[in-house]
Amino acid sequence: MAPSPQEAARRRLRLGSACDDGGFSFFLSGAGAVPLPRLFVVTICGSALDCNTSIILKPQAQLDSLIGENSVTTRLVQSSSGAEQEEAWRSMAPPSMEDALLLVGNGEKKSQGGDGEGDDNKLVVTEVKKQLYLAGPLIAGWLLQNVVQMISVMFVGHLGELELSSASIATSFAGVTGFSLLAGMASSLDTLCGQAYGAKQHHLLGVYKQRAMLVLGLVSVAVAVVWAYTGELLLLFGQDPEIAAGAGSFIRWMIPALFVYGPLQCHVRFLQTQNVVLPVMLSSGATAACHLPVCWLLVYGVGLGAKGAALANGVAYLANVAVLAVYVRVSPACRSTWTGFSSEAFRDVVGFLRLAVPSALMVCLEWWSFELLVLLSGLLPNPKLEASVLSICLNSGSLAFMIPFGLGSAISTRVSNELGAGRPDAARLATRVVMVLGLVVAVAVGLIMIFVRHVWGYAYSNEEEVVQYTAKMMPILAVSFLFDDLQCLLSGVARGCGWQKIGAIVNLGAYYLVGIPAALCFAFVYHLGGMGLWLGIMCALVVQMLLLLAITLCTNWEKEALKAKERVFSSTLPADMTI
């Protein structure tokens, strides 16, 4: 039985006969004369020659400039007769398709010319500009998306203490059981779309986005069922009946937001991985600005109260995703990446889940550990003070975290794009640059936290006890931010490379084998209270950062580039390879 084109395209090459124009034909071993993707022609010879049954290499002079005089292929070309060519081929290992896929990246690097310090500095400056161009709008976009929930909670807070307590618990429960799961699964697109875009397989981005939206939609159905019974679940865990009932009502009105949140995350990742980030920021900004009057209308105008604030979240997410969807449809920037709905989205769902599930675990394990801190603070002596100060630290840390989170999203895009394009050196450089940027950010933000520690508490409370306790916590928060900043950037590198399984294992060990036990020990054995809880989570951040750093330092970037190519080209034979 004849092999499929996909199978044939992965087979190794052997030398055929010489061509009249000074080039040579290469045929697929054991597969006859099977047409190969145009990228493979470009990869080997740097030209866009189309040949129905063979690949034509350039003449000798041009070939030397592309792959070097001492390469296997060059020595084969120098052989004069067919017998000599075949003997030379047998005397050395034939180049695999994976080896050839990297030749474009190497050729581009050599064609740049120069390897002096000046050229290196230019590369670094260029990389810094690329990352800041991506990170700036992404930081603003993530901040503005978080503003939506903040505004809703602020409106609920003016309705009464019971409503605020119920909404806070419902929001926390929604984050743990729903939003963290969807955001984590959508982050798998950082790998899939980013590497496909780098490999110039633009049509795959639309397929991946549709597949992710399909899977996240099904997951949302299951989560919605859990949300429908939130009140009953909270009662089982011993929550106050009034608060449980209020939280159950609030989260049921957030179910529309759940079903829109998944597509929103998919659109953001879809655009981010092709370096289109300004529309994400503008859309999030417009949505946040409109959310204020919409929230007032639903809470007070229509008279829905707290339920109106929950529903307003869904309206905001719907408006955001609608704006982004229209942009994707009409923008020339997405013309090659969005070609319409495709039945390909229903294929290889299991393959998508193999990456999406570890991606979700990587995010959720970290997210859940911070939520667990809030629960543990309620078991401490003077729980009102401890919970209040811990909430201030969590809110302050989350606000500062948007900076490394934006940088982490930027580096995941840079690494995935460069690996997909077969440029491992560029991916390595991007990683080094972002770590330096991360250190600068961590030091700057940490110093600000220390300088404002005596007044920062007044932004949240007028009680002197809370302000003083917050002042004691801020230096610890500043130190922990250093490790949180670096681990976030390294996690972005992990997503760009497709290391989600490794990342999930690292997070499991760091937070649940080290962090939470250390927090319990510091808080309840050494009686350090909320400070002990935060010290425990800082231990987790240190372990997480060191493990991810060790993995990154030991990375074989050339091998990662090969894996990226294999990931892109293994699922489907490229439909359009035009460069």
C-alpha positions as a Python dict, from the first residue, in 0.01 Angstrom:
ca = {
    (1, 'M'): (0, 0, 0),
    (2, 'A'): (134, 342, -93),
    (3, 'P'): (231, 560, 202),
    (4, 'S'): (32, 871, 279),
    (5, 'P'): (186, 1207, 187),
    (6, 'Q'): (236, 1282, 556),
    (7, 'E'): (426, 960, 610),
    (8, 'A'): (625, 999, 292),
    (9, 'A'): (721, 1355, 377),
    (10, 'R'): (890, 1242, 698),
    (11, 'R'): (1108, 977, 538),
    (12, 'R'): (1477, 1028, 494),
    (13, 'L'): (1619, 1133, 159),
    (14, 'R'): (1864, 952, -62),
    (15, 'L'): (2059, 1087, -357),
    (16, 'G'): (1916, 1024, -702),
    (17, 'S'): (2067, 1123, -1034),
    (18, 'A'): (2238, 1439, -1147),
    (19, 'C'): (2036, 1703, -1328),
    (20, 'D'): (2142, 1872, -1648),
    (21, 'D'): (2152, 2219, -1490),
    (22, 'G'): (2421, 2134, -1237),
    (23, 'G'): (2183, 2048, -957),
    (24, 'F'): (2077, 1710, -822),
    (25, 'S'): (1746, 1535, -774),
    (26, 'F'): (1653, 1390, -437),
    (27, 'F'): (1387, 1122, -410),
    (28, 'L'): (1207, 984, -109),
    (29, 'S'): (1361, 657, -5),
    (30, 'G'): (1117, 374, -57),
    (31, 'A'): (836, 604, -159),
    (32, 'G'): (906, 673, -524),
    (33, 'A'): (880, 1022, -663),
    (34, 'V'): (652, 1190, -411),
    (35, 'P'): (606, 1570, -419),
    (36, 'L'): (743, 1742, -112),
    (37, 'P'): (618, 2061, 55),
    (38, 'R'): (765, 2379, -86),
    (39, 'L'): (915, 2466, 253),
    (40, 'F'): (1130, 2156, 222),
    (41, 'V'): (1265, 2285, -107),
    (42, 'V'): (1331, 2623, 52),
    (43, 'T'): (1490, 2460, 353),
    (44, 'I'): (1741, 2262, 150),
    (45, 'C'): (1827, 2497, -133),
    (46, 'G'): (1682, 2833, -45),
    (47, 'S'): (1479, 2861, -364),
    (48, 'A'): (1111, 2834, -438),
    (49, 'L'): (1147, 2593, -731),
    (50, 'D'): (847, 2366, -774),
    (51, 'C'): (916, 2017, -902),
    (52, 'N'): (655, 1746, -930),
    (53, 'T'): (881, 1452, -857),
    (54, 'S'): (1203, 1583, -719),
    (55, 'I'): (1384, 1863, -541),
    (56, 'I'): (1639, 2054, -744),
    (57, 'L'): (1938, 2188, -553),
    (58, 'K'): (2110, 2508, -655),
    (59, 'P'): (2446, 2502, -836),
    (60, 'Q'): (2755, 2433, -631),
    (61, 'A'): (2860, 2793, -569),
    (62, 'Q'): (2524, 2891, -427),
    (63, 'L'): (2493, 2570, -228),
    (64, 'D'): (2828, 2630, -54),
    (65, 'S'): (2713, 2970, 67),
    (66, 'L'): (2401, 2817, 217),
    (67, 'I'): (2522, 2506, 398),
    (68, 'G'): (2901, 2525, 401),
    (69, 'E'): (3176, 2351, 210),
    (70, 'N'): (3221, 2060, 452),
    (71, 'S'): (2857, 1957, 488),
    (72, 'V'): (2730, 1616, 390),
    (73, 'T'): (2520, 1750, 105),
    (74, 'T'): (2805, 1958, -43),
    (75, 'R'): (3040, 1663, -51),
    (76, 'L'): (2773, 1461, -228),
    (77, 'V'): (2728, 1729, -489),
    (78, 'Q'): (3102, 1735, -553),
    (79, 'S'): (3091, 1367, -649),
    (80, 'S'): (3093, 1338, -1026),
    (81, 'S'): (2934, 1005, -1108),
    (82, 'G'): (2618, 839, -990),
    (83, 'A'): (2818, 550, -840),
    (84, 'E'): (3042, 790, -647),
    (85, 'Q'): (2737, 976, -524),
    (86, 'E'): (2572, 659, -401),
    (87, 'E'): (2891, 541, -231),
    (88, 'A'): (2941, 877, -63),
    (89, 'W'): (2583, 868, 57),
    (90, 'R'): (2623, 523, 207),
    (91, 'S'): (2943, 624, 388),
    (92, 'M'): (2770, 880, 600),
    (93, 'A'): (2437, 912, 778),
    (94, 'P'): (2181, 1074, 547),
    (95, 'P'): (2038, 1401, 673),
    (96, 'S'): (1698, 1364, 832),
    (97, 'M'): (1409, 1590, 753),
    (98, 'E'): (1451, 1740, 1099),
    (99, 'D'): (1812, 1835, 1019),
    (100, 'A'): (1706, 1995, 695),
    (101, 'L'): (1429, 2190, 862),
    (102, 'L'): (1691, 2380, 1062),
    (103, 'L'): (1896, 2482, 759),
    (104, 'V'): (1677, 2783, 688),
    (105, 'G'): (1739, 2924, 1034),
    (106, 'N'): (2112, 2860, 1005),
    (107, 'G'): (2122, 3007, 657),
    (108, 'E'): (1945, 3321, 773),
    (109, 'K'): (2190, 3359, 1061),
    (110, 'K'): (2490, 3324, 830),
    (111, 'S'): (2345, 3560, 573),
    (112, 'Q'): (2323, 3835, 831),
    (113, 'G'): (2700, 3862, 824),
    (114, 'G'): (2935, 3979, 1095),
    (115, 'D'): (2976, 3837, 1438),
    (116, 'G'): (3139, 4127, 1620),
    (117, 'E'): (3035, 4291, 1940),
    (118, 'G'): (2852, 4564, 1750),
    (119, 'D'): (2634, 4311, 1571),
    (120, 'D'): (2561, 4132, 1898),
    (121, 'N'): (2456, 4459, 2057),
    (122, 'K'): (2224, 4531, 1767),
    (123, 'L'): (2063, 4190, 1806),
    (124, 'V'): (2010, 4249, 2177),
    (125, 'V'): (1862, 4595, 2121),
    (126, 'T'): (1633, 4459, 1852),
    (127, 'E'): (1518, 4180, 2081),
    (128, 'V'): (1450, 4423, 2366),
    (129, 'K'): (1236, 4635, 2134),
    (130, 'K'): (1039, 4332, 2016),
    (131, 'Q'): (967, 4218, 2370),
    (132, 'L'): (869, 4562, 2496),
    (133, 'Y'): (645, 4609, 2192),
    (134, 'L'): (463, 4290, 2286),
    (135, 'A'): (470, 4328, 2663),
    (136, 'G'): (345, 4687, 2690),
    (137, 'P'): (-1, 4635, 2537),
    (138, 'L'): (-32, 4292, 2697),
    (139, 'I'): (33, 4432, 3046),
    (140, 'A'): (-229, 4700, 2988),
    (141, 'G'): (-471, 4447, 2841),
    (142, 'W'): (-447, 4206, 3135),
    (143, 'L'): (-484, 4493, 3381),
    (144, 'L'): (-794, 4622, 3205),
    (145, 'Q'): (-950, 4275, 3195),
    (146, 'N'): (-902, 4247, 3571),
    (147, 'V'): (-1061, 4589, 3618),
    (148, 'V'): (-1392, 4443, 3500),
    (149, 'Q'): (-1427, 4213, 3801),
    (150, 'M'): (-1294, 4482, 4035),
    (151, 'I'): (-1567, 4724, 3924),
    (152, 'S'): (-1835, 4459, 3974),
    (153, 'V'): (-1717, 4383, 4328),
    (154, 'M'): (-1701, 4756, 4407),
    (155, 'F'): (-2065, 4799, 4307),
    (156, 'V'): (-2166, 4500, 4517),
    (157, 'G'): (-1973, 4639, 4813),
    (158, 'H'): (-2206, 4940, 4823),
    (159, 'L'): (-2509, 4713, 4854),
    (160, 'G'): (-2417, 4576, 5196),
    (161, 'E'): (-2180, 4357, 5395),
    (162, 'L'): (-2368, 4035, 5321),
    (163, 'E'): (-2370, 4102, 4946),
    (164, 'L'): (-1998, 4183, 4949),
    (165, 'S'): (-1909, 3867, 5144),
    (166, 'S'): (-2124, 3653, 4914),
    (167, 'A'): (-1979, 3809, 4598),
    (168, 'S'): (-1621, 3771, 4726),
    (169, 'I'): (-1667, 3402, 4799),
    (170, 'A'): (-1847, 3347, 4469),
    (171, 'T'): (-1572, 3526, 4276),
    (172, 'S'): (-1305, 3318, 4449),
    (173, 'F'): (-1497, 2995, 4382),
    (174, 'A'): (-1546, 3094, 4017),
    (175, 'G'): (-1175, 3159, 3978),
    (176, 'V'): (-1075, 2827, 4129),
    (177, 'T'): (-1327, 2607, 3949),
    (178, 'G'): (-1377, 2787, 3619),
    (179, 'F'): (-1170, 3081, 3506),
    (180, 'S'): (-833, 2935, 3606),
    (181, 'L'): (-918, 2612, 3423),
    (182, 'L'): (-1021, 2788, 3101),
    (183, 'A'): (-728, 3030, 3110),
    (184, 'G'): (-487, 2743, 3163),
    (185, 'M'): (-626, 2535, 2877),
    (186, 'A'): (-624, 2836, 2645),
    (187, 'S'): (-256, 2896, 2727),
    (188, 'S'): (-174, 2582, 2525),
    (189, 'L'): (-228, 2806, 2222),
    (190, 'D'): (89, 2990, 2323),
    (191, 'T'): (273, 2679, 2208),
    (192, 'L'): (56, 2563, 1919),
    (193, 'C'): (-24, 2893, 1751),
    (194, 'G'): (313, 3049, 1830),
    (195, 'Q'): (518, 2769, 1676),
    (196, 'A'): (285, 2735, 1377),
    (197, 'Y'): (315, 3108, 1310),
    (198, 'G'): (693, 3090, 1331),
    (199, 'A'): (694, 2798, 1086),
    (200, 'K'): (475, 3008, 851),
    (201, 'Q'): (192, 2757, 873),
    (202, 'H'): (-50, 3043, 916),
    (203, 'H'): (-363, 2848, 830),
    (204, 'L'): (-308, 2627, 1135),
    (205, 'L'): (-365, 2918, 1375),
    (206, 'G'): (-731, 2940, 1282),
    (207, 'V'): (-769, 2564, 1315),
    (208, 'Y'): (-606, 2561, 1658),
    (209, 'K'): (-823, 2850, 1776),
    (210, 'Q'): (-1143, 2678, 1666),
    (211, 'R'): (-1036, 2351, 1825),
    (212, 'A'): (-959, 2527, 2152),
    (213, 'M'): (-1293, 2709, 2150),
    (214, 'L'): (-1472, 2380, 2092),
    (215, 'V'): (-1297, 2203, 2380),
    (216, 'L'): (-1331, 2500, 2616),
    (217, 'G'): (-1700, 2523, 2533),
    (218, 'L'): (-1752, 2161, 2639),
    (219, 'V'): (-1552, 2218, 2957),
    (220, 'S'): (-1765, 2524, 3031),
    (221, 'V'): (-2079, 2311, 3024),
    (222, 'A'): (-1938, 2084, 3295),
    (223, 'V'): (-1823, 2381, 3503),
    (224, 'A'): (-2164, 2548, 3468),
    (225, 'V'): (-2327, 2243, 3625),
    (226, 'V'): (-2096, 2278, 3926),
    (227, 'W'): (-2169, 2649, 3949),
    (228, 'A'): (-2543, 2583, 3950),
    (229, 'Y'): (-2503, 2397, 4281),
    (230, 'T'): (-2245, 2627, 4440),
    (231, 'G'): (-2475, 2724, 4727),
    (232, 'E'): (-2531, 2363, 4825),
    (233, 'L'): (-2160, 2285, 4798),
    (234, 'L'): (-2069, 2575, 5024),
    (235, 'L'): (-2319, 2453, 5283),
    (236, 'L'): (-2152, 2112, 5278),
    (237, 'F'): (-1823, 2283, 5367),
    (238, 'G'): (-1982, 2457, 5664),
    (239, 'Q'): (-2032, 2803, 5515),
    (240, 'D'): (-2285, 3040, 5670),
    (241, 'P'): (-2630, 2969, 5514),
    (242, 'E'): (-2697, 3332, 5417),
    (243, 'I'): (-2355, 3377, 5261),
    (244, 'A'): (-2382, 3041, 5084),
    (245, 'A'): (-2720, 3134, 4938),
    (246, 'G'): (-2595, 3475, 4825),
    (247, 'A'): (-2281, 3326, 4669),
    (248, 'G'): (-2487, 3060, 4492),
    (249, 'S'): (-2716, 3323, 4343),
    (250, 'F'): (-2424, 3547, 4239),
    (251, 'I'): (-2229, 3272, 4065),
    (252, 'R'): (-2534, 3144, 3876),
    (253, 'W'): (-2565, 3487, 3717),
    (254, 'M'): (-2197, 3461, 3622),
    (255, 'I'): (-2255, 3151, 3407),
    (256, 'P'): (-2296, 3363, 3089),
    (257, 'A'): (-1953, 3513, 3162),
    (258, 'L'): (-1811, 3161, 3186),
    (259, 'F'): (-1922, 3067, 2834),
    (260, 'V'): (-1777, 3386, 2686),
    (261, 'Y'): (-1451, 3379, 2882),
    (262, 'G'): (-1316, 3077, 2693),
    (263, 'P'): (-1355, 3228, 2343),
    (264, 'L'): (-1213, 3555, 2475),
    (265, 'Q'): (-897, 3384, 2597),
    (266, 'C'): (-864, 3195, 2268),
    (267, 'H'): (-888, 3517, 2065),
    (268, 'V'): (-632, 3691, 2284),
    (269, 'R'): (-382, 3404, 2244),
    (270, 'F'): (-458, 3378, 1872),
    (271, 'L'): (-367, 3744, 1819),
    (272, 'Q'): (-82, 3752, 2070),
    (273, 'T'): (107, 3466, 1906),
    (274, 'Q'): (115, 3650, 1574),
    (275, 'N'): (244, 3967, 1744),
    (276, 'V'): (-88, 4151, 1711),
    (277, 'V'): (-133, 4297, 2059),
    (278, 'L'): (-251, 4657, 2023),
    (279, 'P'): (-612, 4555, 1938),
    (280, 'V'): (-620, 4342, 2254),
    (281, 'M'): (-530, 4643, 2467),
    (282, 'L'): (-773, 4878, 2291),
    (283, 'S'): (-1058, 4628, 2309),
    (284, 'S'): (-998, 4563, 2679),
    (285, 'G'): (-980, 4936, 2747),
    (286, 'A'): (-1305, 5010, 2566),
    (287, 'T'): (-1475, 4722, 2744),
    (288, 'A'): (-1357, 4837, 3087),
    (289, 'A'): (-1475, 5192, 3017),
    (290, 'C'): (-1819, 5071, 2909),
    (291, 'H'): (-1844, 4827, 3200),
    (292, 'L'): (-1892, 5107, 3452),
    (293, 'P'): (-2222, 5242, 3309),
    (294, 'V'): (-2343, 4891, 3221),
    (295, 'C'): (-2280, 4777, 3577),
    (296, 'W'): (-2467, 5078, 3718),
    (297, 'L'): (-2757, 5015, 3481),
    (298, 'L'): (-2796, 4649, 3578),
    (299, 'V'): (-2736, 4696, 3951),
    (300, 'Y'): (-2942, 5011, 4010),
    (301, 'G'): (-3128, 5097, 3689),
    (302, 'V'): (-3285, 4758, 3630),
    (303, 'G'): (-3277, 4675, 3999),
    (304, 'L'): (-3098, 4340, 3979),
    (305, 'G'): (-2865, 4426, 4265),
    (306, 'A'): (-2570, 4190, 4311),
    (307, 'K'): (-2702, 3965, 4036),
    (308, 'G'): (-2674, 4257, 3795),
    (309, 'A'): (-2306, 4300, 3879),
    (310, 'A'): (-2246, 3933, 3803),
    (311, 'L'): (-2435, 3958, 3475),
    (312, 'A'): (-2238, 4269, 3382),
    (313, 'N'): (-1921, 4059, 3374),
    (314, 'G'): (-2073, 3844, 3102),
    (315, 'V'): (-2177, 4151, 2903),
    (316, 'A'): (-1823, 4291, 2927),
    (317, 'Y'): (-1659, 3966, 2815),
    (318, 'L'): (-1909, 3932, 2530),
    (319, 'A'): (-1839, 4284, 2407),
    (320, 'N'): (-1465, 4222, 2427),
    (321, 'V'): (-1470, 3897, 2231),
    (322, 'A'): (-1710, 4046, 1975),
    (323, 'V'): (-1471, 4333, 1904),
    (324, 'L'): (-1177, 4095, 1869),
    (325, 'A'): (-1375, 3856, 1648),
    (326, 'V'): (-1470, 4139, 1412),
    (327, 'Y'): (-1108, 4252, 1402),
    (328, 'V'): (-992, 3900, 1315),
    (329, 'R'): (-1252, 3882, 1040),
    (330, 'V'): (-1179, 4215, 868),
    (331, 'S'): (-815, 4291, 948),
    (332, 'P'): (-553, 4230, 677),
    (333, 'A'): (-315, 4123, 956),
    (334, 'C'): (-524, 3806, 1009),
    (335, 'R'): (-601, 3733, 646),
    (336, 'S'): (-362, 3438, 629),
    (337, 'T'): (-427, 3307, 981),
    (338, 'W'): (-807, 3311, 973),
    (339, 'T'): (-949, 3145, 663),
    (340, 'G'): (-1294, 3063, 800),
    (341, 'F'): (-1442, 2772, 987),
    (342, 'S'): (-1288, 2436, 909),
    (343, 'S'): (-1376, 2074, 980),
    (344, 'E'): (-1010, 2030, 1079),
    (345, 'A'): (-1108, 2177, 1417),
    (346, 'F'): (-1289, 1852, 1501),
    (347, 'R'): (-982, 1640, 1435),
    (348, 'D'): (-705, 1552, 1680),
    (349, 'V'): (-898, 1681, 1981),
    (350, 'V'): (-718, 1423, 2193),
    (351, 'G'): (-385, 1562, 2076),
    (352, 'F'): (-495, 1909, 2181),
    (353, 'L'): (-598, 1779, 2523),
    (354, 'R'): (-253, 1625, 2572),
    (355, 'L'): (-115, 1978, 2580),
    (356, 'A'): (-418, 2164, 2717),
    (357, 'V'): (-461, 1952, 3031),
    (358, 'P'): (-99, 2000, 3151),
    (359, 'S'): (-134, 2368, 3060),
    (360, 'A'): (-440, 2393, 3282),
    (361, 'L'): (-266, 2210, 3566),
    (362, 'M'): (35, 2438, 3536),
    (363, 'V'): (-189, 2743, 3588),
    (364, 'C'): (-439, 2595, 3833),
    (365, 'L'): (-188, 2446, 4076),
    (366, 'E'): (-31, 2787, 4124),
    (367, 'W'): (-363, 2975, 4132),
    (368, 'W'): (-520, 2737, 4384),
    (369, 'S'): (-228, 2766, 4626),
    (370, 'F'): (-285, 3140, 4668),
    (371, 'E'): (-658, 3087, 4721),
    (372, 'L'): (-571, 2830, 4986),
    (373, 'L'): (-376, 3097, 5173),
    (374, 'V'): (-696, 3298, 5218),
    (375, 'L'): (-874, 2996, 5363),
    (376, 'L'): (-584, 2923, 5600),
    (377, 'S'): (-579, 3283, 5720),
    (378, 'G'): (-927, 3230, 5863),
    (379, 'L'): (-786, 2967, 6100),
    (380, 'L'): (-530, 3203, 6254),
    (381, 'P'): (-572, 3393, 6581),
    (382, 'N'): (-733, 3731, 6512),
    (383, 'P'): (-857, 3610, 6172),
    (384, 'K'): (-1009, 3947, 6072),
    (385, 'L'): (-673, 4122, 6093),
    (386, 'E'): (-480, 3837, 5932),
    (387, 'A'): (-731, 3794, 5649),
    (388, 'S'): (-744, 4169, 5585),
    (389, 'V'): (-365, 4209, 5563),
    (390, 'L'): (-327, 3893, 5355),
    (391, 'S'): (-593, 4022, 5116),
    (392, 'I'): (-403, 4350, 5085),
    (393, 'C'): (-83, 4159, 5004),
    (394, 'L'): (-261, 3939, 4750),
    (395, 'N'): (-422, 4237, 4579),
    (396, 'S'): (-96, 4433, 4577),
    (397, 'G'): (98, 4133, 4451),
    (398, 'S'): (-161, 4066, 4181),
    (399, 'L'): (-140, 4427, 4066),
    (400, 'A'): (240, 4415, 4042),
    (401, 'F'): (225, 4067, 3887),
    (402, 'M'): (64, 4207, 3572),
    (403, 'I'): (406, 4339, 3464),
    (404, 'P'): (589, 4002, 3463),
    (405, 'F'): (271, 3838, 3338),
    (406, 'G'): (278, 4061, 3032),
    (407, 'L'): (650, 3994, 2986),
    (408, 'G'): (583, 3621, 3029),
    (409, 'S'): (322, 3634, 2754),
    (410, 'A'): (568, 3822, 2534),
    (411, 'I'): (851, 3574, 2585),
    (412, 'S'): (624, 3277, 2520),
    (413, 'T'): (540, 3435, 2185),
    (414, 'R'): (901, 3519, 2103),
    (415, 'V'): (1031, 3172, 2194),
    (416, 'S'): (753, 2983, 2017),
    (417, 'N'): (786, 3196, 1702),
    (418, 'E'): (1163, 3152, 1683),
    (419, 'L'): (1155, 2779, 1751),
    (420, 'G'): (883, 2732, 1493),
    (421, 'A'): (1094, 2926, 1243),
    (422, 'G'): (1395, 2702, 1313),
    (423, 'R'): (1601, 2973, 1482),
    (424, 'P'): (1716, 2823, 1814),
    (425, 'D'): (1984, 3089, 1868),
    (426, 'A'): (1721, 3362, 1849),
    (427, 'A'): (1505, 3176, 2103),
    (428, 'R'): (1805, 3146, 2335),
    (429, 'L'): (1878, 3518, 2300),
    (430, 'A'): (1515, 3608, 2369),
    (431, 'T'): (1525, 3405, 2690),
    (432, 'R'): (1841, 3578, 2811),
    (433, 'V'): (1704, 3922, 2730),
    (434, 'V'): (1376, 3867, 2913),
    (435, 'M'): (1555, 3745, 3225),
    (436, 'V'): (1754, 4070, 3237),
    (437, 'L'): (1436, 4272, 3184),
    (438, 'G'): (1270, 4068, 3458),
    (439, 'L'): (1548, 4144, 3704),
    (440, 'V'): (1521, 4516, 3631),
    (441, 'V'): (1143, 4506, 3683),
    (442, 'A'): (1174, 4302, 4004),
    (443, 'V'): (1429, 4538, 4157),
    (444, 'A'): (1232, 4849, 4060),
    (445, 'V'): (898, 4719, 4186),
    (446, 'G'): (1056, 4577, 4501),
    (447, 'L'): (1214, 4911, 4588),
    (448, 'I'): (883, 5088, 4534),
    (449, 'M'): (712, 4842, 4770),
    (450, 'I'): (971, 4907, 5038),
    (451, 'F'): (957, 5285, 4999),
    (452, 'V'): (576, 5302, 5027),
    (453, 'R'): (533, 5034, 5293),
    (454, 'H'): (433, 5278, 5569),
    (455, 'V'): (155, 5442, 5367),
    (456, 'W'): (38, 5165, 5136),
    (457, 'G'): (-202, 5020, 5392),
    (458, 'Y'): (-403, 5345, 5398),
    (459, 'A'): (-516, 5273, 5042),
    (460, 'Y'): (-714, 4978, 5180),
    (461, 'S'): (-795, 5065, 5542),
    (462, 'N'): (-796, 5349, 5793),
    (463, 'E'): (-728, 5118, 6087),
    (464, 'E'): (-380, 5178, 6225),
    (465, 'E'): (-332, 4813, 6317),
    (466, 'V'): (-391, 4705, 5959),
    (467, 'V'): (-158, 4975, 5824),
    (468, 'Q'): (126, 4878, 6059),
    (469, 'Y'): (89, 4507, 5988),
    (470, 'T'): (90, 4581, 5616),
    (471, 'A'): (413, 4780, 5659),
    (472, 'K'): (577, 4472, 5814),
    (473, 'M'): (457, 4250, 5530),
    (474, 'M'): (566, 4472, 5241),
    (475, 'P'): (942, 4389, 5255),
    (476, 'I'): (855, 4018, 5247),
    (477, 'L'): (620, 4087, 4957),
    (478, 'A'): (901, 4272, 4777),
    (479, 'V'): (1142, 3979, 4812),
    (480, 'S'): (879, 3727, 4707),
    (481, 'F'): (800, 3940, 4402),
    (482, 'L'): (1157, 3891, 4280),
    (483, 'F'): (1110, 3514, 4262),
    (484, 'D'): (751, 3543, 4139),
    (485, 'D'): (868, 3771, 3860),
    (486, 'L'): (1143, 3535, 3744),
    (487, 'Q'): (931, 3220, 3767),
    (488, 'C'): (660, 3390, 3560),
    (489, 'L'): (910, 3465, 3285),
    (490, 'L'): (1052, 3113, 3296),
    (491, 'S'): (698, 2975, 3281),
    (492, 'G'): (650, 3183, 2966),
    (493, 'V'): (961, 3021, 2818),
    (494, 'A'): (816, 2683, 2914),
    (495, 'R'): (490, 2756, 2732),
    (496, 'G'): (681, 2874, 2426),
    (497, 'C'): (876, 2548, 2418),
    (498, 'G'): (579, 2325, 2501),
    (499, 'W'): (704, 2212, 2843),
    (500, 'Q'): (361, 2223, 3008),
    (501, 'K'): (392, 1872, 3150),
    (502, 'I'): (725, 1959, 3310),
    (503, 'G'): (581, 2287, 3434),
    (504, 'A'): (285, 2112, 3595),
    (505, 'I'): (515, 1869, 3777),
    (506, 'V'): (736, 2156, 3894),
    (507, 'N'): (438, 2352, 4024),
    (508, 'L'): (294, 2049, 4198),
    (509, 'G'): (618, 1986, 4383),
    (510, 'A'): (698, 2350, 4455),
    (511, 'Y'): (360, 2453, 4592),
    (512, 'Y'): (217, 2138, 4746),
    (513, 'L'): (527, 1952, 4861),
    (514, 'V'): (721, 2261, 4973),
    (515, 'G'): (511, 2578, 4983),
    (516, 'I'): (191, 2478, 5160),
    (517, 'P'): (364, 2255, 5420),
    (518, 'A'): (613, 2536, 5488),
    (519, 'A'): (328, 2786, 5522),
    (520, 'L'): (151, 2562, 5774),
    (521, 'C'): (474, 2516, 5967),
    (522, 'F'): (561, 2886, 5981),
    (523, 'A'): (207, 2998, 6061),
    (524, 'F'): (91, 2737, 6311),
    (525, 'V'): (408, 2579, 6452),
    (526, 'Y'): (629, 2887, 6476),
    (527, 'H'): (325, 3114, 6526),
    (528, 'L'): (422, 3368, 6262),
    (529, 'G'): (61, 3416, 6154),
    (530, 'G'): (-10, 3563, 5812),
    (531, 'M'): (358, 3646, 5772),
    (532, 'G'): (432, 3275, 5807),
    (533, 'L'): (178, 3189, 5539),
    (534, 'W'): (344, 3430, 5299),
    (535, 'L'): (692, 3301, 5386),
    (536, 'G'): (570, 2953, 5299),
    (537, 'I'): (445, 3062, 4959),
    (538, 'M'): (776, 3242, 4904),
    (539, 'C'): (954, 2910, 4961),
    (540, 'A'): (738, 2764, 4685),
    (541, 'L'): (829, 3050, 4451),
    (542, 'V'): (1201, 3000, 4519),
    (543, 'V'): (1183, 2627, 4446),
    (544, 'Q'): (969, 2684, 4138),
    (545, 'M'): (1205, 2948, 4001),
    (546, 'L'): (1520, 2742, 4065),
    (547, 'L'): (1377, 2429, 3902),
    (548, 'L'): (1256, 2615, 3594),
    (549, 'L'): (1588, 2799, 3573),
    (550, 'A'): (1783, 2473, 3589),
    (551, 'I'): (1567, 2324, 3314),
    (552, 'T'): (1612, 2633, 3097),
    (553, 'L'): (1990, 2644, 3146),
    (554, 'C'): (2018, 2277, 3045),
    (555, 'T'): (1802, 2322, 2736),
    (556, 'N'): (1928, 2205, 2399),
    (557, 'W'): (1772, 2478, 2188),
    (558, 'E'): (1851, 2306, 1859),
    (559, 'K'): (1659, 2002, 1978),
    (560, 'E'): (1368, 2222, 2088),
    (561, 'A'): (1355, 2372, 1739),
    (562, 'L'): (1333, 2024, 1591),
    (563, 'K'): (1052, 1936, 1832),
    (564, 'A'): (867, 2251, 1733),
    (565, 'K'): (892, 2162, 1365),
    (566, 'E'): (774, 1810, 1439),
    (567, 'R'): (478, 1944, 1639),
    (568, 'V'): (374, 2176, 1358),
    (569, 'F'): (414, 1933, 1070),
    (570, 'S'): (305, 1608, 1237),
    (571, 'S'): (-64, 1680, 1286),
    (572, 'T'): (-145, 1761, 927),
    (573, 'L'): (34, 1805, 594),
    (574, 'P'): (63, 2179, 536),
    (575, 'A'): (-195, 2308, 292),
    (576, 'D'): (-12, 2620, 182),
    (577, 'M'): (365, 2646, 218),
    (578, 'T'): (414, 2968, 25),
    (579, 'I'): (667, 3199, 186),
}
